[in-house]
Amino acid sequence: MPSSSRSQKAGFTLIELLVVIAIIAILIALLLPAVQQAREAARRSQCKNNLKQIGLALHNYLDAHSYFPPSFCVQHDTDANLSIIGNGGDWSVHARILPMLEQSNLYQNADLDLSYSNAANKPSVTKQKIEAFLCPSDIGQIVYSNEYYGTSYGYNGGSWMIWDKDNLEQGHGAFSVNSKYGPRDFTDGLSNTLGFCEVKAFTPYVRDGSDGTATIPTAPATITGYAAGSLKGLLFGGADGNASGHAEWVDGRIHQTGVTTTFGPNTVVSVTGASTDTTTTLTAPAADGDFTSCREGKDNGDCTGPTYAAVTSRSYHIGLVNSLLMDGSVRSATENIDLGVWRNLGQRNDGQVIGEF
């Protein structure tokens, strides 16, 4: 009889299969961080591009009006408080440059003769998401109180003193209340003055605290207003009043659409307190706290003296923030930038020489 041959089937043994799986797992572990870094690099690049668009829009506004836009516009009324006037009233720098950001239709739908908070504008205009105002890395891309949308970029309001509603004194930043600054007002040079910096949407902030000193604070702990003011919540994206700094791109006040160079980029400023949201009480510290002493006198007619503000530039990029200079160039500033240099960049006319940063 012919001998029968037994057929052999090729296949993986259990050990071989486990080895293959282990190799694949190692490759994924090695490649995943690289993929994540590539994605973050792309987001950081898009963030810079957003700032470049804002810079171009500002200069197109300058060409059309012969001055850069004000942070917002007010006047004294008969009660020595502040009331909204023409030229866009309380609308922000962001709102004023909408036509230069291919948002002409939205700009036409906004009634700038009325407050942004008027029913004619809120929420039909105020809750619109503007991609150019949001860093792709910012996690705060949600509608605030179903009426407003936030921003990841704040205009440079100066280093500490923002506005005095009693004598109408302006700060020394690139933008101020009622300002009509042209290039000649930037005696330090447009290339040596910050225009916009990154901020985090939905930041907790303390407001209306007593802090009557004009001396710029050396550290967050030296601002007595953090204890004296009213904490506007720690609930991210919560109900009205909670973590609501930089939550309204239409509002021209410093805590909503601005930034100051009081402290360096990504400075930790912890605040504690009770949330104003009736559904929850939060006492955990927040590391991204901001401070404004008077809200520029708008919606706070009882405050006296200047508005001082420490509204820190922050980002979700590791170790840096992107910033726009008034000449339209975009730079990245690290957390280790010299504080003196950073504060000088926040002033348009302090006469200081600024080196590389």
C-alpha positions as CSV (number, residue, x, y, z in Angstrom):
1,M,0.0,0.0,0.0
2,P,1.2,3.5,-0.7
3,S,2.2,5.4,2.3
4,S,-0.1,8.2,3.3
5,S,1.3,11.6,4.0
6,R,-0.2,13.7,6.7
7,S,-0.9,17.3,5.6
8,Q,0.6,20.0,7.8
9,K,-1.2,23.3,8.4
10,A,0.8,26.4,9.0
11,G,-0.4,28.7,11.8
12,F,0.5,30.8,14.8
13,T,1.1,29.2,18.1
14,L,-0.3,31.0,21.2
15,I,3.1,32.2,22.2
16,E,3.8,33.7,18.7
17,L,0.4,35.4,18.7
18,L,1.2,37.0,22.1
19,V,4.5,38.1,20.9
20,V,2.9,39.8,17.9
21,I,0.3,41.5,20.1
22,A,3.1,42.7,22.4
23,I,5.1,44.2,19.5
24,I,2.0,46.0,18.2
25,A,1.3,47.4,21.7
26,I,4.9,48.6,21.9
27,L,4.7,50.3,18.5
28,I,1.4,52.0,19.5
29,A,2.9,53.2,22.7
30,L,5.8,54.7,20.8
31,L,3.8,56.2,18.0
32,L,0.8,57.6,20.0
33,P,2.8,60.4,21.7
34,A,4.3,61.4,18.3
35,V,0.8,61.5,16.8
36,Q,-0.5,63.6,19.7
37,Q,2.5,66.0,19.5
38,A,1.9,66.3,15.7
39,R,-1.8,67.2,16.4
40,E,-0.8,69.7,19.0
41,A,1.7,71.3,16.7
42,A,-1.0,71.6,14.1
43,R,-3.4,73.2,16.7
44,R,-0.6,75.6,17.8
45,S,0.0,76.5,14.1
46,Q,-3.7,77.2,13.6
47,C,-3.7,79.3,16.8
48,K,-0.9,81.5,15.4
49,N,-2.9,81.8,12.1
50,N,-5.9,83.0,14.0
51,L,-3.8,85.7,15.6
52,K,-2.4,86.7,12.2
53,Q,-5.9,87.0,10.9
54,I,-6.8,89.3,13.9
55,G,-3.6,91.3,13.2
56,L,-4.6,91.8,9.6
57,A,-8.1,92.7,10.6
58,L,-6.8,95.4,13.0
59,H,-4.7,97.0,10.3
60,N,-7.6,96.9,7.8
61,Y,-9.6,98.7,10.5
62,L,-6.8,101.2,10.9
63,D,-6.8,101.8,7.1
64,A,-10.6,102.4,7.2
65,H,-10.7,104.6,10.3
66,S,-7.2,106.0,10.8
67,Y,-7.1,104.5,14.3
68,F,-7.2,101.2,16.0
69,P,-10.6,100.2,17.6
70,P,-11.3,101.1,21.3
71,S,-12.0,98.4,23.8
72,F,-15.4,100.0,24.2
73,C,-17.1,103.4,24.5
74,V,-18.8,105.1,27.4
75,Q,-19.6,108.5,28.8
76,H,-20.8,110.0,32.1
77,D,-24.5,110.3,32.6
78,T,-26.3,112.7,35.0
79,D,-25.8,110.3,37.9
80,A,-22.0,110.3,37.4
81,N,-22.2,106.7,36.4
82,L,-21.4,105.4,32.9
83,S,-23.7,105.0,30.0
84,I,-23.2,103.6,26.6
85,I,-22.7,106.0,23.7
86,G,-22.3,105.7,20.0
87,N,-19.4,104.4,18.0
88,G,-20.3,100.8,18.9
89,G,-21.1,101.4,22.6
90,D,-20.0,98.6,24.8
91,W,-19.1,96.2,21.9
92,S,-15.6,94.7,22.0
93,V,-12.6,95.1,19.8
94,H,-13.5,91.6,18.5
95,A,-16.9,92.8,17.4
96,R,-15.6,95.9,15.7
97,I,-13.3,93.9,13.4
98,L,-15.9,91.4,12.3
99,P,-16.2,92.8,8.7
100,M,-12.4,92.3,8.4
101,L,-12.7,88.7,9.4
102,E,-15.2,87.7,6.6
103,Q,-18.0,88.1,9.1
104,S,-19.8,91.0,7.4
105,N,-23.2,89.3,7.5
106,L,-23.0,88.8,11.3
107,Y,-21.8,92.4,11.7
108,Q,-24.7,93.6,9.6
109,N,-27.1,91.7,11.8
110,A,-25.7,93.3,15.0
111,D,-27.2,96.6,16.0
112,L,-24.2,98.5,17.3
113,D,-26.5,101.4,18.3
114,L,-27.8,99.2,21.1
115,S,-25.9,97.3,23.8
116,Y,-24.8,93.8,22.9
117,S,-27.0,92.7,25.8
118,N,-30.1,94.2,24.2
119,A,-32.7,91.6,23.1
120,A,-32.1,92.8,19.5
121,N,-28.6,91.3,19.7
122,K,-28.8,88.7,22.5
123,P,-28.6,85.8,21.8
124,S,-28.9,85.9,18.0
125,V,-25.6,87.6,17.6
126,T,-23.8,87.1,20.9
127,K,-24.0,83.3,21.0
128,Q,-22.3,82.9,17.6
129,K,-19.1,80.9,17.5
130,I,-16.3,82.7,15.7
131,E,-13.6,80.3,14.8
132,A,-11.0,83.0,14.5
133,F,-11.5,83.9,18.2
134,L,-10.9,80.4,19.4
135,C,-7.7,78.4,19.8
136,P,-8.2,74.8,18.7
137,S,-6.5,73.7,21.9
138,D,-9.0,75.6,24.1
139,I,-11.4,73.2,25.8
140,G,-13.8,76.1,26.6
141,Q,-15.7,75.9,23.3
142,I,-19.2,76.0,24.6
143,V,-22.1,78.4,24.8
144,Y,-22.2,80.4,28.0
145,S,-25.6,80.6,29.7
146,N,-27.1,79.9,26.3
147,E,-26.5,83.5,25.3
148,Y,-22.8,84.1,24.7
149,Y,-19.7,82.5,23.2
150,G,-16.2,82.8,24.6
151,T,-12.8,83.8,23.2
152,S,-9.3,82.5,23.5
153,Y,-7.7,85.8,22.6
154,G,-7.6,89.0,24.7
155,Y,-6.6,92.6,23.7
156,N,-3.7,94.2,25.5
157,G,-5.2,96.5,28.1
158,G,-1.9,97.4,29.8
159,S,-0.1,96.2,32.9
160,W,-2.3,97.2,35.8
161,M,-4.3,100.4,35.5
162,I,-7.0,100.0,32.9
163,W,-9.4,103.0,33.1
164,D,-10.5,105.7,35.6
165,K,-14.2,106.4,35.2
166,D,-14.0,109.5,37.3
167,N,-11.4,111.4,35.3
168,L,-11.6,109.3,32.1
169,E,-7.9,108.5,32.3
170,Q,-6.9,105.7,30.0
171,G,-4.4,102.9,30.6
172,H,-1.2,102.4,28.7
173,G,-2.0,99.3,26.7
174,A,-2.7,99.0,23.0
175,F,-6.5,99.4,23.5
176,S,-8.5,101.4,26.1
177,V,-12.0,102.8,26.7
178,N,-12.9,105.5,24.2
179,S,-9.4,105.2,22.7
180,K,-8.6,106.2,19.1
181,Y,-4.9,105.3,19.1
182,G,-3.0,105.6,15.8
183,P,0.6,104.4,15.1
184,R,2.1,107.6,16.4
185,D,0.6,106.9,19.8
186,F,2.8,103.8,20.1
187,T,6.0,105.7,20.9
188,D,7.6,102.4,21.8
189,G,6.9,101.1,18.3
190,L,4.2,98.8,17.0
191,S,6.7,95.9,17.0
192,N,7.4,96.4,20.7
193,T,3.8,96.5,21.9
194,L,1.5,93.5,22.4
195,G,-1.8,93.6,20.6
196,F,-3.5,90.3,21.5
197,C,-2.5,87.4,23.7
198,E,-3.9,84.0,24.3
199,V,-6.3,83.6,27.3
200,K,-8.4,80.7,28.4
201,A,-12.1,80.8,27.8
202,F,-14.2,80.5,31.0
203,T,-11.8,81.6,33.7
204,P,-12.9,82.3,37.2
205,Y,-12.4,85.9,38.3
206,V,-12.8,88.1,41.4
207,R,-14.4,91.5,40.8
208,D,-15.2,94.7,42.5
209,G,-12.8,94.2,45.3
210,S,-11.2,97.2,47.0
211,D,-7.7,97.7,45.8
212,G,-6.8,101.4,45.7
213,T,-3.1,101.3,45.1
214,A,-1.6,102.3,41.8
215,T,1.5,100.3,42.5
216,I,1.6,97.3,40.2
217,P,1.6,94.1,42.4
218,T,4.6,92.0,42.7
219,A,2.7,88.7,43.2
220,P,-0.9,87.6,43.2
221,A,-0.9,87.4,47.0
222,T,-0.3,91.1,47.3
223,I,-3.6,92.0,45.7
224,T,-5.9,92.5,48.6
225,G,-8.9,92.6,46.2
226,Y,-8.8,88.9,45.8
227,A,-10.1,88.6,49.3
228,A,-12.4,91.7,49.3
229,G,-14.0,91.1,45.9
230,S,-16.8,88.9,44.8
231,L,-15.8,85.6,43.3
232,K,-17.8,84.9,40.2
233,G,-17.7,81.1,40.5
234,L,-15.5,78.2,39.8
235,L,-17.9,76.0,37.8
236,F,-16.5,75.7,34.3
237,G,-19.1,76.6,31.8
238,G,-21.7,76.7,34.5
239,A,-24.8,78.9,35.1
240,D,-24.7,82.6,34.8
241,G,-21.9,84.0,36.9
242,N,-19.7,80.9,37.1
243,A,-16.2,80.9,35.7
244,S,-17.5,83.5,33.3
245,G,-14.3,85.4,32.5
246,H,-13.5,85.4,28.7
247,A,-17.0,83.9,28.2
248,E,-18.4,86.8,26.0
249,W,-16.5,87.8,22.9
250,V,-18.9,90.8,22.4
251,D,-18.1,92.4,25.8
252,G,-15.3,95.0,25.7
253,R,-14.4,94.9,29.4
254,I,-11.0,93.7,30.3
255,H,-12.1,90.5,32.1
256,Q,-14.2,89.4,29.1
257,T,-12.0,90.2,26.0
258,G,-8.8,91.6,27.4
259,V,-5.5,90.7,29.0
260,T,-2.9,92.5,31.2
261,T,0.8,91.9,31.7
262,T,0.6,92.2,35.5
263,F,1.9,88.6,35.8
264,G,3.8,86.5,33.3
265,P,2.2,83.9,30.9
266,N,0.5,81.0,32.6
267,T,1.1,82.3,36.1
268,V,-0.8,80.3,38.7
269,V,-3.3,82.5,40.5
270,S,-5.4,80.4,43.0
271,V,-8.7,81.7,44.1
272,T,-11.2,80.0,46.5
273,G,-14.8,80.6,47.4
274,A,-18.4,79.8,47.0
275,S,-20.0,79.5,43.6
276,T,-22.9,81.7,42.7
277,D,-24.6,78.8,41.0
278,T,-27.5,77.8,43.3
279,T,-27.2,74.2,42.1
280,T,-23.7,73.7,43.4
281,T,-21.2,75.1,45.9
282,L,-17.6,74.9,45.0
283,T,-14.7,75.5,47.4
284,A,-11.8,74.0,45.5
285,P,-9.1,76.4,44.4
286,A,-8.8,77.4,40.8
287,A,-5.3,78.0,39.4
288,D,-6.5,80.3,36.6
289,G,-8.0,83.1,38.6
290,D,-8.2,86.7,37.4
291,F,-9.0,90.0,39.1
292,T,-10.7,93.3,38.1
293,S,-11.4,95.9,40.7
294,C,-14.1,97.9,39.1
295,R,-15.1,96.4,35.7
296,E,-14.3,99.8,34.1
297,G,-17.2,101.3,36.0
298,K,-19.8,99.7,33.7
299,D,-22.5,97.8,35.5
300,N,-20.8,99.0,38.7
301,G,-21.6,102.7,39.2
302,D,-20.9,102.5,42.9
303,C,-17.2,101.8,42.5
304,T,-14.8,104.7,42.9
305,G,-11.4,105.3,41.4
306,P,-9.6,103.5,38.6
307,T,-10.1,100.0,37.4
308,Y,-7.0,97.9,38.1
309,A,-6.9,94.4,36.6
310,A,-4.7,91.3,36.7
311,V,-6.0,89.3,33.8
312,T,-3.3,86.8,32.9
313,S,-2.4,85.4,29.5
314,R,-2.8,81.7,29.5
315,S,-3.0,78.8,27.1
316,Y,-3.4,75.1,26.8
317,H,-0.1,74.9,24.9
318,I,2.7,73.5,27.1
319,G,5.0,76.2,28.4
320,L,4.1,79.1,26.2
321,V,1.4,81.5,24.9
322,N,1.0,82.8,21.4
323,S,0.9,86.6,21.1
324,L,0.2,89.2,18.4
325,L,2.3,92.3,18.2
326,M,0.8,95.5,17.0
327,D,2.8,95.4,13.8
328,G,1.0,92.2,12.8
329,S,3.7,89.7,13.7
330,V,3.0,86.7,15.9
331,R,5.4,85.4,18.5
332,S,5.4,82.7,21.1
333,A,6.3,83.9,24.7
334,T,7.5,81.2,27.1
335,E,6.5,81.0,30.7
336,N,10.1,82.0,31.6
337,I,10.0,85.4,29.9
338,D,11.4,88.1,32.1
339,L,8.5,89.8,33.9
340,G,10.0,93.2,33.3
341,V,10.2,92.6,29.5
342,W,6.6,91.2,29.6
343,R,5.3,94.3,31.3
344,N,7.1,96.6,29.0
345,L,5.5,94.8,26.0
346,G,2.2,95.5,27.6
347,Q,2.7,99.3,27.4
348,R,2.7,101.3,24.2
349,N,4.6,104.3,25.6
350,D,6.8,103.5,28.6
351,G,10.0,104.4,26.7
352,Q,11.8,101.1,27.7
353,V,14.1,99.3,25.3
354,I,12.9,95.7,24.7
355,G,15.4,93.1,23.6
356,E,14.7,89.6,22.2
357,F,12.1,87.5,24.0
